[in-house]
Amino acid sequence: MIDKIKTLVVEDKLELAEMIAAYIDQNPYFEVVGIASSLADARFMQNTMKPELIILDNYLPDGAGIDWLRKLRSGQSPDVDVIMLTAAADAQTVTSGVRLGAFDYLIKPLALTSFNDVLHRFKDYHRTISSREEFKQSEINRVYGVRRDSQSIDELPKNIDPITLHLVMDIFKQEGQQTSDSVGKAIGVSKTTARRYLEYAVTMGFLEARISHGNVGRPTRHYTRNS
């Protein structure tokens, strides 16, 4: 049975709030435990329902969502995760959201594809931090890699092409263990090129590598998806 992530939606426009909640509820890893149309309702639901994730608007009838996030971080509930979903695009609010540790900051109007991507990343992030008492460096890399989102084209190293990287990672969605040789053949690149992308994925924490020593020849590096 899936341990669903309890989610609170804080949005004063009822139609939009219900649409967001319905969309979240379609995801088998999430459960909407409440919809709050004001900060007063949000505080009450947060205290009684103990959500693990809050989808938070900034413009609410009795105050600013970013101010409540600041209070949560200062001691009311420092461990709850927050995704800002708001029309507030001014530098001060966005910067505050980042500095206060919002998992992500989405500007309305809402693009469902972007929202779905954020939920998927949050699920991976939540699953990783909830299942560990101690972390290996590769797992820390994965947590921070998930929170950064897949790096943009500008952020990738010059010798890492995003399309090729996605092709490499797609292989691990279906096949458990790969080598640079098998990946190179699967996507039509050289073994050396494949190894470069695989090692990059290892440094980012998305893959793990181990060495097997055969009877003949050099040791072989095997790659698996980081669970």
Buried (B, 14 or more C-beta within 10 A) or exposed (E): EEEBBBBBBBBBEEEBBBBBBEBBEEBEBBBBBBBBBBBEBBBEBBEEEEBBBBBBBBBBEEBBBBEBBBEBBEEBBEEBBBBBBBEBEEEEBBEBBEEBEBBBBBBBEBEEEEBBBBBEBBBBBBBBEEEEEEBEEBBEBBBEBBBEEBBEEEEBEEEBBEEBBEBBBEBBEEEEEBBBEBBBEBBEBEBEBBBBBBBBBBEBBBBBBEEEEEEEEEEEBBBBBBE
